[in-house]
Amino acid sequence: MRGLMLVLSVILVLSLISCGPSTGGGALSTAPVDMGTPVYMDGILLVTLPSGSVVERVDLTVLPKVRKLYESGKLKVFFGVASTPSPFPEEGYASARLEALSQMAQFISTRVRSVETKMSTTISNVIEDPDARSQVFGVTINVLKRTQQLFTDVKVYGGREIVWYRYHKPGELPRYGVVILYDPDEALMAIMASESFQKAWRAALEEFKKLGATGEELSLELKRSLKESLGVTK
């Protein structure tokens, strides 16, 4: 019996040694994981900022909007970070804001390009006449390009600053960050209120009317595509 216990003890020790930390590719790390600095709103994880960040201000008036966007699966934020030797934090935050808006514009630009490809395919499938197809394609793309341009011009369409933070690493300039909340429904309303966009929109609808039932189909498709490009619909 003692011999059996001795054998079992040796097996246990060997198994513990074999399961210990290894220097191979499958080694388990005991170093702490840097989880960053989380920012919550109404129990919703809004953003995770770089570790060591100091949150200067949070716009709590957007709580209902954050909840609504979260529940509809449309919660989207954009980050902007800027370094500056200036002793005035306002300058750093202003630069960070522009960077965040630039990120938002890139998001819209990517979606517009995707929608543009879909619309091009649809037009090619429903219009046989080359001249009519070219005309319709031109006014349609003009609407989508105008949408893209409005964001590229760094105008605030559906974007709102909600978090301001800063962090400073030894040996580096102070960094300032801004988080912008994107509301696709507000973006759509702002776009539709733009005079330049409305001009392109009306031109497209007038061109569609010439095609009868096909034009009605394209009109609906363009409206759907606009919403998709802004993230109103998925």
Backbone torsions as a table, in degrees:
resi	resn	phi	psi	omega
1	MET	NA	-43.2	179.0
2	ARG	-63.5	-35.2	179.1
3	GLY	-64.3	-40.3	178.9
4	LEU	-64.8	-41.8	179.2
5	MET	-64.0	-37.1	179.8
6	LEU	-65.4	-41.6	179.4
7	VAL	-63.3	-44.5	179.2
8	LEU	-62.4	-38.0	179.9
9	SER	-65.2	-41.5	179.4
10	VAL	-64.4	-41.9	178.6
11	ILE	-61.5	-42.1	-180.0
12	LEU	-62.5	-43.5	-179.7
13	VAL	-64.0	-43.3	-179.7
14	LEU	-63.6	-38.9	-180.0
15	SER	-66.7	-36.4	179.0
16	LEU	-67.7	-38.2	179.1
17	ILE	-65.8	-41.5	-178.2
18	SER	-69.4	-25.2	-179.3
19	CYS	-91.0	-1.1	-177.6
20	GLY	-73.6	176.1	-179.2
21	PRO	-55.6	140.5	-178.6
22	SER	-120.9	153.9	177.5
23	THR	-91.1	4.0	-179.7
24	GLY	-81.2	-172.7	-176.1
25	GLY	-67.1	-20.9	-177.5
26	GLY	-97.3	19.5	-176.3
27	ALA	-65.6	142.9	176.6
28	LEU	-88.9	130.7	-179.3
29	SER	-89.5	135.8	177.5
30	THR	-100.3	2.6	179.3
31	ALA	-71.1	142.2	179.4
32	PRO	-64.6	142.9	179.6
33	VAL	-89.6	128.1	179.7
34	ASP	-81.5	107.2	-176.5
35	MET	-91.1	-0.6	179.2
36	GLY	77.4	-168.2	-179.3
37	THR	-114.1	104.6	-177.9
38	PRO	-77.8	146.4	175.3
39	VAL	-123.9	121.0	-178.1
40	TYR	-108.4	149.5	171.5
41	MET	-133.8	119.0	179.4
42	ASP	54.1	38.6	178.5
43	GLY	80.1	0.6	-179.1
44	ILE	-99.9	128.0	176.6
45	LEU	-70.3	110.8	-176.2
46	LEU	-86.0	-52.7	-179.6
47	VAL	-148.7	159.3	170.4
48	THR	-121.1	111.4	-175.5
49	LEU	-87.1	164.5	177.7
50	PRO	-56.9	146.0	-179.6
51	SER	-57.5	137.3	179.7
52	GLY	88.8	1.2	-179.4
53	SER	-66.7	143.4	175.1
54	VAL	-109.3	115.6	-179.8
55	VAL	-79.2	116.7	-177.8
56	GLU	-81.7	-40.7	-174.9
57	ARG	-158.6	146.8	176.2
58	VAL	-133.1	131.0	179.3
59	ASP	-84.3	99.1	-176.8
60	LEU	-79.2	-8.1	179.5
61	THR	-69.2	-14.8	-178.1
62	VAL	-91.3	6.7	-178.5
63	LEU	-52.2	-49.7	179.2
64	PRO	-60.4	-38.6	-179.7
65	LYS	-67.0	-42.6	178.8
66	VAL	-60.3	-43.8	179.0
67	ARG	-62.1	-44.0	-179.0
68	LYS	-63.9	-46.3	179.9
69	LEU	-65.4	-38.6	179.6
70	TYR	-63.6	-46.3	-177.8
71	GLU	-68.5	-25.9	178.7
72	SER	-91.5	0.6	179.0
73	GLY	74.6	22.1	-176.2
74	LYS	-118.8	18.1	-179.9
75	LEU	-72.5	120.4	-177.0
76	LYS	-143.0	130.7	177.3
77	VAL	-127.9	157.8	179.7
78	PHE	-129.9	142.0	-177.1
79	PHE	-105.6	146.2	170.7
80	GLY	-137.5	132.6	-179.0
81	VAL	-131.2	139.9	179.6
82	ALA	-143.2	143.1	174.0
83	SER	-106.4	145.1	-180.0
84	THR	-152.5	139.6	175.8
85	PRO	-79.7	-6.6	-178.3
86	SER	-66.0	142.0	177.5
87	PRO	-77.3	-2.8	-176.8
88	PHE	-101.8	110.9	-178.7
89	PRO	-57.4	-29.3	-177.7
90	GLU	-57.2	-35.9	-179.5
91	GLU	-67.9	-39.8	178.1
92	GLY	-65.0	-42.2	179.9
93	TYR	-68.3	-34.8	178.8
94	ALA	-64.7	-42.1	178.5
95	SER	-67.6	-38.0	179.4
96	ALA	-66.1	-36.7	178.4
97	ARG	-61.9	-44.7	179.3
98	LEU	-61.7	-38.0	178.7
99	GLU	-65.9	-41.2	178.6
100	ALA	-64.1	-41.6	177.7
101	LEU	-65.2	-34.5	177.5
102	SER	-65.2	-39.7	177.4
103	GLN	-64.5	-39.1	178.3
104	MET	-64.9	-41.3	178.6
105	ALA	-63.0	-38.5	178.9
106	GLN	-65.8	-37.3	177.3
107	PHE	-60.2	-47.5	179.4
108	ILE	-65.9	-41.4	-178.6
109	SER	-59.5	-42.2	179.6
110	THR	-64.4	-42.3	179.9
111	ARG	-67.7	-38.1	178.9
112	VAL	-63.0	-41.8	179.8
113	ARG	-63.0	-37.8	178.5
114	SER	-66.2	-45.1	179.3
115	VAL	-65.7	-37.8	179.6
116	GLU	-58.9	-40.8	178.8
117	THR	-64.4	-41.4	179.2
118	LYS	-64.7	-44.4	179.8
119	MET	-63.1	-39.1	178.5
120	SER	-60.5	-42.1	179.0
121	THR	-65.8	-42.7	-180.0
122	THR	-61.9	-46.3	-179.7
123	ILE	-61.6	-41.8	-180.0
124	SER	-64.4	-30.7	-177.3
125	ASN	-80.3	-28.8	-173.3
126	VAL	-104.8	-12.4	-179.6
127	ILE	-119.3	119.7	-178.2
128	GLU	-87.4	-38.7	-176.9
129	ASP	-66.8	122.2	-177.1
130	PRO	-59.5	-40.7	-179.3
131	ASP	-66.2	-46.4	178.6
132	ALA	-63.1	-40.2	179.9
133	ARG	-61.7	-43.7	-179.4
134	SER	-64.8	-40.9	-179.6
135	GLN	-65.8	-45.8	-179.9
136	VAL	-65.7	-41.7	178.9
137	PHE	-60.8	-41.0	-178.9
138	GLY	-61.4	-48.0	-177.9
139	VAL	-71.3	-32.1	178.9
140	THR	-67.2	-48.9	-180.0
141	ILE	-64.8	-31.3	178.2
142	ASN	-61.8	-38.3	177.2
143	VAL	-63.5	-47.4	-177.7
144	LEU	-68.9	-39.0	178.1
145	LYS	-65.6	-36.3	179.1
146	ARG	-66.5	-37.9	175.6
147	THR	-59.4	-47.6	179.6
148	GLN	-62.2	-41.7	-176.9
149	GLN	-65.8	-36.6	179.9
150	LEU	-61.2	-34.2	177.7
151	PHE	-81.7	-34.7	179.0
152	THR	-63.8	-30.1	177.9
153	ASP	-72.8	4.4	178.0
154	VAL	57.3	42.1	170.5
155	LYS	-92.6	147.3	-175.5
156	VAL	-83.3	99.0	175.9
157	TYR	-114.0	99.0	179.2
158	GLY	81.4	5.3	-179.7
159	GLY	-107.8	137.0	-178.8
160	ARG	-142.4	130.4	177.7
161	GLU	-68.0	129.0	-177.0
162	ILE	-129.0	-21.0	179.7
163	VAL	-137.5	134.5	174.9
164	TRP	-122.5	129.7	-178.5
165	TYR	-144.8	165.0	178.4
166	ARG	-144.5	156.0	172.1
167	TYR	-154.0	154.3	-172.8
168	HIS	-140.1	115.7	176.1
169	LYS	-95.2	141.9	180.0
170	PRO	-54.7	133.3	178.3
171	GLY	83.4	1.9	-179.5
172	GLU	-122.8	162.4	175.5
173	LEU	-71.0	151.1	176.2
174	PRO	-59.2	142.3	178.3
175	ARG	-114.7	139.9	-180.0
176	TYR	-120.8	138.2	-177.3
177	GLY	-128.3	147.7	177.4
178	VAL	-130.6	137.0	176.0
179	VAL	-112.0	128.4	-179.5
180	ILE	-111.4	130.3	175.5
181	LEU	-88.3	130.3	-179.9
182	TYR	-103.9	124.9	178.4
183	ASP	-113.7	105.2	-176.9
184	PRO	-62.8	-32.2	179.5
185	ASP	-67.9	-41.0	176.5
186	GLU	-67.0	-36.0	178.5
187	ALA	-62.6	-42.2	179.7
188	LEU	-63.0	-45.1	179.8
189	MET	-63.1	-40.4	-179.9
190	ALA	-67.3	-41.0	178.9
191	ILE	-62.3	-45.9	-178.1
192	MET	-65.5	-21.5	179.5
193	ALA	-87.6	-7.0	-179.7
194	SER	-75.7	128.8	-178.0
195	GLU	-63.4	-43.1	-178.4
196	SER	-65.9	-37.0	178.1
197	PHE	-68.6	-42.3	-179.1
198	GLN	-60.5	-34.9	178.6
199	LYS	-63.7	-45.7	178.8
200	ALA	-67.4	-37.1	-179.4
201	TRP	-64.7	-46.7	-179.6
202	ARG	-64.7	-37.5	178.9
203	ALA	-62.4	-39.3	179.1
204	ALA	-67.2	-45.7	-179.3
205	LEU	-63.9	-37.0	177.8
206	GLU	-64.5	-38.5	179.2
207	GLU	-68.4	-36.6	-180.0
208	PHE	-66.0	-34.9	-177.3
209	LYS	-59.8	-29.3	-179.0
210	LYS	-67.1	-16.7	-174.7
211	LEU	-100.0	4.0	177.7
212	GLY	64.9	-129.5	-176.8
213	ALA	-62.0	-37.2	177.9
214	THR	-62.8	-39.3	178.1
215	GLY	-64.3	-37.6	177.2
216	GLU	-63.7	-39.1	178.0
217	GLU	-64.3	-43.0	179.4
218	LEU	-68.0	-35.3	178.3
219	SER	-61.7	-45.4	177.8
220	LEU	-64.2	-39.3	-179.1
221	GLU	-67.1	-37.6	178.4
222	LEU	-67.0	-40.5	177.5
223	LYS	-62.6	-42.5	178.4
224	ARG	-64.2	-40.6	-179.5
225	SER	-65.7	-39.1	177.6
226	LEU	-60.9	-45.9	179.0
227	LYS	-63.2	-39.3	179.1
228	GLU	-66.0	-41.1	-178.9
229	SER	-64.5	-29.9	179.6
230	LEU	-89.3	-9.5	-179.4
231	GLY	86.7	12.5	176.3
232	VAL	-67.3	-40.2	174.6
233	THR	-123.2	158.3	-177.5
234	LYS	-95.2	NA	NA
